[in-house]
Amino acid sequence: MVAWRIFHLTKLGRETPEVPCTVYFEEIEWQALVGFIRKDPVAPPQPPSLRDALRMVASLAVFWDARGTGAGHPNDLARVAAPG
């Protein structure tokens, strides 16, 4: 199940990077993510784009954008989802 979600999220991020991240993340999820990354408990009024949210998730693990696409790789997100 986790692998499917990672693949789906990566594919969405590549196909529609400029849509709001709310197409995938619940409000509490993106607010917690933004708050943790920015170290600010006050969430912005507008959700970030899906691309920005994916970069935030990927930054929780090692993120290598070797091709310069900004889309990352499913393995980057898998590192975040993997326990331990």
Steps between C-alpha positions, in 0.01 A plus 500: 500500500779742588682426174186573298443831677862603444477412131166682464628810676816509288299459179256775601789730583651451156176536306338787692770672708328839525167385647447563871628218718145454629437265207696243699555627855233572759503850650654386828769305313626785286479745791706268721751447220541871430519582870767238561713599202475874563515461877198727525179376664287747304399353165483725195152589376548314171632146460827457311508351152529125472859542377592706807331253735683209336830680540420554867420132550811396310713739706419291806727238341790531261370659181707483184370679195773376269304574183404850610129436449389593851277193502724270698479124490267256676799371699539843661145485631540134594788592731262728688226237523731216602508430873828548680 
